[in-house]
Amino acid sequence: MAASATPGGAAARIVIENCAIATVDANDTEYASGYVVVAGNTIESIGAGKAPEGLENVVRRVDGTGHLATPGLVNTHHHFYQWITRGLATDHNLFNWLVALYPTWARIDEEMVRAAAQGSLGMMARGGVTTAMDHHYVYPQGSGDLSGAIIGAAREMGVRFTLARGSMDRSEKDGGLPPDFAVETLEGALAATEETVKKHHDASFGAMTQVAVAPCSPFSVSTELMKQGAELARRLGVRLHTHGSETVEEEKFCHELFGLGPTDYFASTGWLGEDVWMAHCVHMNDSDIEAFARTGTGVAHCPSSNARLAAGIARVPDMLAAGVPVGLGVDGTASNEAGELHTELRNALLINRLGAHKEAALNARQALRLGTYGGAQVLGRASQIGSLEAGKLADLVLWKIDGIGHSSIADPVTAIVFGAAAPVTLSLVNGEPVVENGRLLHVDEDAIARVTRDEAQRLARIAAGS
Ligand SMILES: [Zn+2]
């Protein structure tokens, strides 16, 4: 990218100094006052005290006094299109909420999806997310190039991105929940997913765009699509994502339809493995957790959405103790209107303390790890992002902690996890600034606010007339 090199071709350097640093490396190394040197798109060096002297090609020096530097936040589960159906069906459980919203969701088109992606991405990026993901599974016939619109919005924003190309082929007539016109055929879904991977997936170290194969959920997808989706992902060398074990109703549905609980059903369709991550995993017994740990299957924990839909409390402390990779997810904003990841750090910590492990469930550093390194693990990118270490990609956030919201809290990590969302003074993705002083640099936030309102109103009109 342009700013990564000086006119002479050498890697340009950005030097950040005088800030507290939480690296989230394997030892949880922290510095009360330290530096980070970014060269091109990677972290060149990091440590205590001042940056080394005599560095060449320094294009920018940042005085981080009053700030905490952390790895950029990594979101591992979302549905961008729901940005334009927020605040609806607010007092429903999951199945009733889905039934209420599917008829509206089935009317989305490319312009609506583009606007919703901008809103979703913008809200996350300005709150410190540097790697976003979108599990998009509603592809109504004739609705345009929805995957292209979503990927384009992420590129424009400047964030690292995984599109989980979703699909549904089990509609009402087959005992599923989505309306018939909102689903694809088995063959159509597989072909379109393969095309999306071939067109957009980048397997390189510094990839800004990756694609995963992501049938929606057991209750909206045929067993054949689950099986063939897993085979497709492994043939193409990409990851697998879906919803799993979200509610008691889903568990009942799986027992009635397949004679198996959700985790056993996933095992029977090839859906446990270190290339798989699953959203929610609320209703897991000990042997389910053991199966995830044994196979390296990852979890996207979405505490706000689980609370909003009264799904329950995922057993995150037990998963971590067993060795399951766990990241955090905003989930779609029709079930988490806030749409930013700081809420999930805080709610992961607070909500898990309402479970069996009480105050020992999670601490602030574990919550920060879930939102950074844990997310990188479940996206299969832990060697590239998720911690601040020399050689890794330069995705980092400088949180302002000397303002009214945080200055009276002595410990910086406690301040940003237990406290209110801290202002983002600077966010770098791939060594490039994406947020400065709380504002997005590459897009017009006010224009996004207008267009998302207009598209939400247009969708509501179309849905009311159908
Ligand atoms: Zn979801």
Boltz pocket constraint, residues with backbone or C-beta under 6 A from the ligand:
constraints:
  - pocket:
      binder: B
      contacts: [[A, 77], [A, 78], [A, 79], [A, 243], [A, 279], [A, 331], [A, 332]]
      max_distance: 6.0
